[in-house]
Structure formats: structure tokens, C-alpha cells
């Protein structure tokens, strides 16, 4: 069987491009084929994919690779790097470990968001979050969340974040939402600058179907994993539920989730 690895590079980071060349030489010396074009990676069925960038790069790589069931190793060139498994200086020892087949593949819950606009439906696959936010200087909006067809909670706020456990360490965390272990199968709703004391984050089962609509206001912006946006108008809705496929991340066992949280969010005065 042909041994093939794919490289997914953040082309805006020269250091990631330079490391990609070193990785390519390293694999070729061991008889592996290295591919960098996505069509080639999927057509020739790479055994795994290496993401070189930050969490945003890994998000994009893992989301695209999920359809083809390709596991992804994240190498961190960013700042926080909650998702990336290793730092750049650990790359070659990590690759040796992978070639020894000393690793695990972790499945990450993804969301499928279906947008209903004037009878037309489109869908977006999401690994981190779906963000609803008011536009520009528009006043506050009230977003209603219906769970499995039943009106449940209204959020008068600047917006609302619907996230996976993976996305709990992204925008939701900045908005005051809780950190959720990636092993938890749940969906998180976090309001943005809520204008009501009763508007609190809510954690619901991954089996729920969540419908978000505008209860008060004319429109809002909806962004999917920070990469694609639409304008949602009153009378339209977005239905969010667990996707039938998962993102596959390579885990080497070097860092536990509590250790990652401790390293990324530690208070300096504790040192």
C-alpha cells in the first residue's frame, strides 16, 4: 500500500511554509509520498493530514478532511493553540511516534446548520460555532431558541453563539461561556452582551435540534466558523443539529485536556 501524507499549510506564515519543506524531505527519505494539493490528497487517499498554522488553520483542515475521514495532526504556529496537538519544535519527534502507530484518533462533534431563507435552504458544516450578531449600529436584537420544535429561551443581546465543545474555547470563551471537555457530547448557547439577567449560557444535548430565529429586530449577521457570513432577516431561521460526520484529530497523549487548559489559561501570579 502506498504511504501518503498530506500537508495543509497556512500560506500567510513563512515559517509554516519553511517547515513544510523540511517535513516533505523527512517523509520522502522514509519512502512516503507528500501531497500539498487538496484534490490529490483526497483522490489518492492520504493516510493523514498535517496542519501547519494555528487553530484557525486546523479548523479549516479538519472540517474539509472530515468528509473523507482523514485524521489531522495540528502543529501550532499561532498564539493560544487549544486545538493543535503539538508545537513546531516537537514536529519530528511527533512524526516518529505516528510512524510507530503510537497515537489515537479523537472524534470531535460537528454541527450542520441549515439556513431557511424565503423557501430556499442551504447548509453549512461547522466545527467551532455559529455566531448570530447585530449589524453595525443597529439596536439590540432578541434571538429565540426553539429546542426540538418547542420555544425555550429568548436572548435580548448583541448576539448569540451556538458552539460545539471544540468551539467552547474560541469566541464563546471570550463571551463568558464555560470551557467544555471535547469528550462531552453537547451543544452550547452563549449570549453576546446580554441585556437581561435571565439570559444565561445553556448547555443542551447533542440530540437536540435547535432553531434560531429573530423574535425582535429586523436582521442579524450569521457567521459559520468565522469563514462564511449571511444576513438573516426577520421571518427566516437557522436550524442547527449534530452533523452525521465527525472531525478526526490525531492525539499523541503528550498533553491531557486539563493540562492544555492549565497551560493556555494559567494565571501568572500562580507561578
N, C-alpha and C positions, 0 to 999 in steps of 0.2 A: 504494500500500500504506500502510495506517495505521501511523504511527510510535508505538510504545507502549513505555514503560519501567515497570518495577515497583519499588516501594520496600519493603524488608524492614527494619523498624525495631526496635531494642531499646527497648521502651516503658518500661523502667526507667531510661533515660538521658535526662533532659530536653534535654540538648544535642544528642542524636541526633534527637529529635523536632523541635527548632527548626531544625536543618539540613535535615531532610526538607522542611519548609515552604519553605525557600529554594530547594531543588532543584526542588520542584514548580513554583514560579514561573519558575525559569530554563528548564525544559523547555517549559512552556506558552507562554512568549514565543517559542519556536522552533518552535511548531506540533506539539509532541508531546503525547500523552495520557499522564498519570501515574496509575497504579493502585496502591492500597495493600492491597486485599483479595485474598487468595490465590486465591479462586475466580475472580475477574475476571482476575487476572494469567494464570492458566492457560487460561481459556476464550477470552480474546481474544489469546492467544499473544504475550506481551510479547517484544520483541527481546532484552532483557537485564534483569537484576535488580541493584539496588544494595542492598547490605547495610550498614546503619549500626549499628555496635556494636563488639564485639571479635571475637576468633577464635571464641568460642562462638556468637555470632550468625551469623557467616559459615558455620560448620559446619552449623547448622540450615538456613540458606537454601540452601546448595549441595546438601545432601542431599535436600531437598524438590524443588529445581529440577532435579536430575539426571534424574528420571523424565520430565520434559517437555523435556529437552535445552535448558534455558535457561541461558546463561552468567551468571556472577555477578561483580560488582565489589565487593570488600570495602573498606570505609572504616573505619579503626581508631579506636575510641573507648576501647579497653581499655589494657592495660599493655604486654605484650610484642608482640602482634600479628604473629606469624610468618606467618600466612596472609593477612592483609589487605594488599592491594596498595598502598594509599595512606593517608596521614594526613588528618585532617579539613581542614587548611588547604590541601591540594592538590586538593580536590574539583573545583572548577570548571575548572581547567586540565586535569585528567584527563578531564572530560566533553567538553571541546572536542576533545581528542585522540581520544576514542572516536567522536564525530560525524564526524571526518575519516577514520574507519575505520583509524586508526593503532594497532592493537593485535593481540595474539594471544590465542587461547583455549587454555589448558593443560588437558589431561585429567589428572585425579587418580584413582588407583586407589581403589576402594571394596571393602568386604568384605560378603559375605552370610553371616550367622550363623544356622544352623538349630538350634533347641533341641528336643531329643527328651526329653519328659517323659511317662513312662507311656504310650507309644504315641501321644501327641499331639505334632504338630510345629507349631512357629511359627517365624517368621523375622524377622530384623532387618537393615536396611540400615545399614552403618556406614562413616563416612568417616575417623574417627580411630582408635578402638580398642575392643576387647572386653576388659574387666577382670574377672578372677576374684580374689576376695579372701575371706579368712576372716571370719566374723561375730563381732563383739564380742570376748568373752574366750575364744572357742574356741581350742584349741591350733593349732599349725601344721598345714597340710594338705599332702598330696602330690598334685600335679596331673600327670597323664600326658598327654603329647602324642604322638599317633599321626599319622605323615605318610603320606598315601595308603594307609591301612589297615595300616601297619606300626608297631609300638611303637618309639618313637625315643628319648625322653628323659623323665625324671621330675624334677619340681621340688618338693622339700620346702621350703616357703616360706610367707610370709604371703599369697602370691597370685601371679598371672601376668598379664602384659599381652600381648595379641596385637594388633599395630598395623600400620597402613599406613605408608608413608614419610611421609605427611602427619602421622600421629599420632606419629611419632618425635620431634617437637619438643614434645609435650604430656606426659602423665603418664609415658610411657616414659623421657623425658629426665630427669625428676626421680628416677626409679628407677635411673639409671645406664646406661641404654641409649644406643646410638650415634645420632647425627643422620644421617639418610639423605636424600640428594637426592631431590626429588619425581620426578625423571626415572627413578629406579630402580624397576623393576617387581619388588617383593619384599614379603614379609611378615615382620615382626619379632616374636620371642618374647622378652620381658624378664621375669625373675622379680622378685618384690617381696620384699625382705629374705630372700634365700635362706639356708637353713640347711645348705648343702653347698657346698664349694669347687668342686665339679664342675658346679653349676647356673649356667650362663652364658647370656647372651643368645645367641640364634640367629637368623640370617637365612636364610630359605628362599625358594625360587622362588614366584612368584605363581601357578604352575600346580599347586602342592601343595594337597591337601585336608587340612586339619588338624582332627583330632578331639581335643577336650579332655575328660577325664573325671577323676573323683576316684579316685585309687589308694589313698589313705589319709585317712580322715576321713569325717564324716557329711554335711557340706553346705558350700556356699560361696555367696557372693553373686556374681552376674554382672551387670555393667553395660555397656550399649551406648552408646557416645559420651556417657557421663555423663548420659544423659537418661532411661533406662528400665532397671529392675533386676528380676531374678528370683532366686529361691533355687534352686540346683541341688543335688540330693541324690545320694548315692552310688548308682550304677547308671544314672544319667542322663548325657547327654553333650551337647556343643555342637559342631557341625561348621561349620568356617569355611573359606570359599574366596573367591576373587576374584569380585566381583559382575559381572554381564553389562553393567552400565552404569557410566559414569564421572561424577565431578563435573566440571563445566566452570567454570574460573576465568579471568577476564579478566586478562591481563598486559599492562602498558604498556611494559615494557622499561626502566623507570626504575631498577630495582634487580635485580641478579642474586642468585641464591640465596646464593653466598658473601658478598655484601655484606650481605644480610639477617642471616645468621648472625653476621657480624662486628659489626653494629650492635646486635643484640639480646643478644649474649653477651660483648661485649668486656670485658676486664679493665681496670679504671680505671687500674691502675698503668702500663699501656702508653701512656696518653695524655700 
